[in-house]
Amino acid sequence: MSNILYSKNAESDFAPAKRPPGPGAPALQIPTHGQRVKSLYTPEERLRRDATKWTLVQGILAPVQFLVFLISLGLVVRYLYTGDGFEVATASIVIKTLVLYTIMITGAIWEKEVFGCYLFAPAFFWEDVFSFLVLTLHTAYLVMLFAGLGDPRQQMLVALAAYASYVINATQFVLKLRAARRDERMAALTAANVSGSRA
């Protein structure tokens, strides 16, 4: 959902080794001209991704949401362990859920601008599917809270389930976007290899 998830560390995934590989070590293979490098984005989609303001919006919201999650998780665990701080833990979950709604809505707009559809673009289909599970669990917590369903501990356990699903979903996006960064790096190496062979 967020291109800020491109890690600078991903740029080093195909960096040349500082020392020659030892005997029997696999050499770095650069795709030849006949090999296709499948990328998360087409060239046109990549241009739209880099041009839209929603990429920056997602890039800001993703770390904000993660920070809110970490704070809220600590407060929820503290309440479950000690029985203290129910109100502040509850407020933190509500804030986390509102941030989630915001990033889901802006993420849908981002997908529309980049891929031409609000959700379930092929590049992020399964990530979007799992996002709805995350959204459902967060919403279920709000329903329990405002409808007075369950006791405080049960409500907090639903929040923990929502948070667990959020971590899985965030990991999906991180892995997908790191793979995309590697693909772009490999495509650049391929282009350089082809260009060099024609020189």
Secondary structure, 3 states (H helix, E strand, C coil): CCHHHCCHHHHHCCCCCCCCCCCCCCCCCCCCCCCCCCCCCCHHHHHHHHHCHHHHHHHHHHHHHHHHHHHHHHHHHHHHHHCCCHHHHHHHHHHHHHHHHHHHHHHHHHHHHHHCCCCCCHHHHHHHHHHHHHHHHHHHHHHHHHHCCCCHHHHHHHHHHHHHHHHHHHHHHHHHHHHHHHHHHHHHHHHHHHHHHHC
